[in-house]
Amino acid sequence: MATTGFHVAVVGATGAVGQQMIRTLEERNFPIRKLTLLSSSRSAGTVQKFRNEEVVVKEAKPESFENVDIALFSAGGNISKLFAPEAVKRGAIVIDNTSAYRMDPEVPLVVPEVNEEDLKLHNGIIANPNCSTIQMVVALEPIRQAFGLKKVIVSTYQAVSGAGAAAIEELKNQTRSIIENEGFKPKILPVKGDEKHYQIAFNAVPQIDKFVENGYTFEEMKMINETKKIMHMPDLKVAATCVRLPVETGHSESVYLEIEKEGIDVESIRTLLSSADGIVLQDNPKEQLYPMPAHAVGKNDVFVGRIRKDLDEDKGFHMWVVSDNLLKGAAWNSVQIAESLVKLELVK
Ligand SMILES: NC(=O)c1ccc[n+]([C@@H]2O[C@H](COP(=O)([O-])OP(=O)(O)OC[C@H]3O[C@@H](n4cnc5c(N)ncnc54)[C@H](OP(=O)(O)O)[C@@H]3O)[C@@H](O)[C@H]2O)c1
């Protein structure tokens, strides 16, 4: 490990997101002098490779955060509630991937392409938004800046890795069982720990997270509330329907948006998005060029295509937005926040 740089901790290091965090820190060559990897007692003692060195995973405890500069959390909301204040108390800046603090008015909710400046307002904890929200706001922000934004209606087509490593195993096992004509019992999806579970292989499940009293799911409410907070648009009209598909990694979204400005054509939106930060435009119907999750896996960008003008509403547009939910939706956005903290000299 280097002698200069930061002491970074990853909480949930053995999970679907945690594993990507370790890989991303390595790929980005983030300045690290010490890496602390934390999990529950179940995975404590396992070994992870980082920059050709072996790091032993330890059980997360309050003392684990002594001398930590930056702590990346992705071990579930309860673990963040338990340990994030302990980490902050010991001087660390927490970047939290769970929903524990996202809507706390004291906690900035940050997607660097959209609201990097909000980092300056942090009080120790910074929240990383929900994966489906992140990729959508990256695509919406340049349009908002150029033409204004009035309304968003999104339907998602979300991968199982969004529900963790156990959900990926469940999809693989069910697919194998169905092909081999064997019986199986769904155990994880749609919501881990719930009583009722449904088949995900060869299926589409219109429930991600639990239901709220208003008939929406928490995932849908996260997209609605987080979008307004990140974009600083409390009055933006947002509606969401979130669906889980038998895709391993990579969330897709059909986004309908209405802008403020009249007379804007598709080409203007394409031109805008083709040079926007964090976006790769893949939009050529003649060549059947459009984003797909299988092509987005392993990449940090948000891919946008299928941009069309609504046939009835002059200010309405449709687009298809795809990204790797474990990277831009989680690990990359978190590491990007850490890079922004260094750039803005908010971490010493
Ligand atoms: N997957 C996504 O696309 C995504 C995107 C954004 C945010 N998130 C959020 O990130 C969190 C983790 O998601 P995931 O998909 O990586 O889940 P996961 O694959 O199930 O991994 C969970 C991780 O948390 C650790 N953990 C569990 N209990 C713990 C405890 N008591 N103390 C310390 N560590 C503990 C696990 O360690 P063990 O190996 O010891 O069990 C494992 O490393 C969730 O809150 C999720 O909502 C996920």
PDBQT file of the ligand as one rigid body, heavy atoms in Angstrom, charges set to zero:
ROOT
HETATM    1  N1  LIG A 401     -27.009  -3.644  -5.599  1.00  0.00    +0.000 N 
HETATM    2  C1  LIG A 401     -27.239  -2.394  -6.018  1.00  0.00    +0.000 C 
HETATM    3  O1  LIG A 401     -27.373  -2.102  -7.223  1.00  0.00    +0.000 OA
HETATM    4  C2  LIG A 401     -27.301  -1.275  -5.032  1.00  0.00    +0.000 A 
HETATM    5  C3  LIG A 401     -27.284   0.018  -5.515  1.00  0.00    +0.000 A 
HETATM    6  C4  LIG A 401     -27.315   1.079  -4.630  1.00  0.00    +0.000 A 
HETATM    7  C5  LIG A 401     -27.384   0.807  -3.284  1.00  0.00    +0.000 A 
HETATM    8  N2  LIG A 401     -27.418  -0.454  -2.815  1.00  0.00    +0.000 N 
HETATM    9  C6  LIG A 401     -27.485  -0.652  -1.368  1.00  0.00    +0.000 C 
HETATM   10  O2  LIG A 401     -26.241  -1.123  -0.875  1.00  0.00    +0.000 OA
HETATM   11  C7  LIG A 401     -26.460  -2.014   0.213  1.00  0.00    +0.000 C 
HETATM   12  C8  LIG A 401     -25.770  -3.341  -0.074  1.00  0.00    +0.000 C 
HETATM   13  O3  LIG A 401     -26.260  -3.866  -1.276  1.00  0.00    +0.000 OA
HETATM   14  P1  LIG A 401     -25.618  -5.143  -1.980  1.00  0.00    +0.000 P 
HETATM   15  O4  LIG A 401     -26.397  -5.300  -3.220  1.00  0.00    +0.000 OA
HETATM   16  O5  LIG A 401     -24.134  -5.063  -2.064  1.00  0.00    +0.000 OA
HETATM   17  O6  LIG A 401     -26.027  -6.321  -0.906  1.00  0.00    +0.000 OA
HETATM   18  P2  LIG A 401     -25.348  -7.745  -0.669  1.00  0.00    +0.000 P 
HETATM   19  O7  LIG A 401     -24.734  -8.279  -1.898  1.00  0.00    +0.000 OA
HETATM   20  O8  LIG A 401     -26.402  -8.544   0.015  1.00  0.00    +0.000 OA
HETATM   21  O9  LIG A 401     -24.161  -7.442   0.382  1.00  0.00    +0.000 OA
HETATM   22  C9  LIG A 401     -24.392  -7.045   1.709  1.00  0.00    +0.000 C 
HETATM   23  C10 LIG A 401     -23.074  -6.714   2.391  1.00  0.00    +0.000 C 
HETATM   24  O10 LIG A 401     -23.356  -6.202   3.694  1.00  0.00    +0.000 OA
HETATM   25  C11 LIG A 401     -22.600  -6.927   4.652  1.00  0.00    +0.000 C 
HETATM   26  N3  LIG A 401     -23.279  -7.013   5.939  1.00  0.00    +0.000 N 
HETATM   27  C12 LIG A 401     -24.427  -7.626   6.236  1.00  0.00    +0.000 A 
HETATM   28  N4  LIG A 401     -24.693  -7.527   7.562  1.00  0.00    +0.000 NA
HETATM   29  C13 LIG A 401     -23.661  -6.824   8.112  1.00  0.00    +0.000 A 
HETATM   30  C14 LIG A 401     -23.328  -6.400   9.421  1.00  0.00    +0.000 A 
HETATM   31  N5  LIG A 401     -24.098  -6.721  10.455  1.00  0.00    +0.000 N 
HETATM   32  N6  LIG A 401     -22.196  -5.704   9.611  1.00  0.00    +0.000 NA
HETATM   33  C15 LIG A 401     -21.372  -5.399   8.576  1.00  0.00    +0.000 A 
HETATM   34  N7  LIG A 401     -21.634  -5.793   7.302  1.00  0.00    +0.000 NA
HETATM   35  C16 LIG A 401     -22.754  -6.485   7.071  1.00  0.00    +0.000 A 
HETATM   36  C17 LIG A 401     -22.470  -8.301   4.030  1.00  0.00    +0.000 C 
HETATM   37  O11 LIG A 401     -21.415  -9.017   4.672  1.00  0.00    +0.000 OA
HETATM   38  P3  LIG A 401     -21.422 -10.623   4.802  1.00  0.00    +0.000 P 
HETATM   39  O12 LIG A 401     -20.679 -11.144   3.601  1.00  0.00    +0.000 OA
HETATM   40  O13 LIG A 401     -20.664 -10.857   6.075  1.00  0.00    +0.000 OA
HETATM   41  O14 LIG A 401     -22.837 -11.072   4.862  1.00  0.00    +0.000 OA
HETATM   42  C18 LIG A 401     -22.162  -7.917   2.587  1.00  0.00    +0.000 C 
HETATM   43  O15 LIG A 401     -20.813  -7.507   2.477  1.00  0.00    +0.000 OA
HETATM   44  C19 LIG A 401     -27.968  -2.103   0.384  1.00  0.00    +0.000 C 
HETATM   45  O16 LIG A 401     -28.373  -1.195   1.375  1.00  0.00    +0.000 OA
HETATM   46  C20 LIG A 401     -28.505  -1.691  -0.952  1.00  0.00    +0.000 C 
HETATM   47  O17 LIG A 401     -29.792  -1.143  -0.871  1.00  0.00    +0.000 OA
HETATM   48  C21 LIG A 401     -27.352  -1.511  -3.656  1.00  0.00    +0.000 A 
ENDROOT
TORSDOF 0
